């Protein structure tokens, strides 16, 4: 069994943060080829990461809504200087919410299995997702809109 971490610091190698539903840990983080078990929830990890990136989560959400008009499932700039952006697969308050870090996404494909879609990361790792290909691609596009809105602001 992997070591359980009290907390996790999002970095440029972070690919995905998903809920774990375990007594000992609340999240599973994919970083490179590694998987980390973390006691904090995915949203707690994201909120800490935004503070480390220079602003509170709520402020980043408000800013993205103002700049893009997106009101639900808002992509979040974790660190503009490091080009780290993540999107939620559903409402961030939903316990099933997974956070996907877009700079690692190579493709989003349909699946013939039990899960409707697969995220292919640029290192070849695949993650089966319960959200449809359409929803995930829409979130990817919305993240791009957020990045562009911040670039225009400069």
HELIX and SHEET records of a PDB file:
HELIX    1   1 UNK A   42  UNK A   52  1                                  11    
HELIX    2   2 UNK A   57  UNK A   68  1                                  12    
HELIX    3   3 UNK A  102  UNK A  104  5                                   3    
HELIX    4   4 UNK A  133  UNK A  153  1                                  21    
SHEET    1   A 7 UNK A   4  UNK A   5  0                                        
SHEET    2   A 7 UNK A  34  UNK A  38  1                                        
SHEET    3   A 7 UNK A  27  UNK A  31 -1                                        
SHEET    4   A 7 UNK A  14  UNK A  19 -1                                        
SHEET    5   A 7 UNK A  99  UNK A 101 -1                                        
SHEET    6   A 7 UNK A  84  UNK A  88 -1                                        
SHEET    7   A 7 UNK A  76  UNK A  79 -1                                        
SHEET    1   B 3 UNK A 105  UNK A 110  0                                        
SHEET    2   B 3 UNK A 117  UNK A 121 -1                                        
SHEET    3   B 3 UNK A 126  UNK A 129 -1                                        
END                                                                             
